[in-house]
Amino acid sequence: MNMERLLKSTSPSWLATEDIVMSTRIRLARNLKGLKFPICFSEEEAEEVEERVQQALLIEKNDLHAFMQVKMKDLPKLHRQVLVEKHLISPNLASQPKGAVFLTEDETLSVMVNEEDHIRIQCLAPAMNLQEAFERAKQLDEHLQQKLHYAYDERYGFLTSCPTNVGTGLRASIMLHLPALTMTKKINHVIQMITRLGMVVRGIYGEGSGNSGNIYQFSNQITLGKSSKEILQELEGVVQRVVAKEKEARKQLMTQAPLFLEDRVSRALGTLRYAKVLTSDEAASCLSNVRLGVALELISNIVPSSLNECMLLMQPGFIQQYAGAMLQPTERDVYRAQLMQSKLTEQTKGEKGEGLNDV
């Protein structure tokens, strides 16, 4: 795998072109028996953990996948930021000089080392593919378990740095695009409902991140006392209910406020195509509205996959990576506008007015 290609790739196979359910993530938290957890281990112990994982994945024959090893201390801050923006590593790992990540070429499978736990196996998949992603992560977990001794308790299950991960160590997440629920101000009610059901809602980059472009991550909160199968089934059921509510809200907007909706979509498309300065928040909002317009067939000349690319390209790290230089915020806003205009023009199927269907 080539690091330059990894950093510049903007078409991740795990990001769906479907509008509402964008991606699935499975994460398994594991620690090695006999070693202090990352919150209090020494640099020598951190190196030992990484070496053990490296031996299990790279040195010994591994018929599962080919991995590339990336050490955080060897990466410039900008490159770490790009990997966070691509959801390949967590913001926590990016800040850990003792950390490392092992990645597959298709970017769907990774092993984060020395983050909050010694090992965090992550599998990404497009749309809602909880079972498929879990099976892939489980297969890798079983491979590692044959070569490494995990910290495990017969009563409590897998032991982790944070008590909320004890048990299965499983955190399953679904990324959803919910513009209609946000526009109709029903999203807070949905979040309250989700919380009562034992789930948690976070921003696009997980814990501590805010909502950007009406994208939310729904995940399980309980890992102890439930089997992995129960956790996945409950999350899928909750997500299906949220998707149904988003579709209802879209139907309501199309029925009760079609002109308002078309105006909002057309303004967003015009901003992305012609703005000379574009902040990240404005770009995220406009991309969300255009994505909604494509889904509702108000826009006929935008390739859905180009919106996924734009979602990555608008991020600060990607912008500077493409520019080949560190940029001030105002400079990034100018370059962002140029990138959005270029990408949408490049991916347009054919012009029809401003891209809106006749109504």
ABEGO torsion letter per residue (X at the ends): XBAAAAAABABBAABBABAABABBBBBBBBBBBGBBBAAABBAAAAAAAAAAAAAAAAABBBAABBBBBBBAAABBAAAAAAAAAAGABBAAAAABAABBBBBBAAGABBBBBGBABABBBBBBBBEBBAAAAAAAAAAAAAAAAAABBBBBBAAAEBBBABAAABEAGBBBBBBBBBAAAAAAGAAAAAAAAAAAAGBBBBBAAEBGBBBBGGBBBBBBABABGBBAAAAAAAAAAAAAAAAAAAAAAAAAAAAABAAAAAAAAAAAAAAAAABABBBAAAAAAAAAAAAAAAAAGABAABBAAAAAAAAAAABAAAAAAAAGBBBBAAAAAAAAAAAAAAAAAAABAEBBEAGBBBX
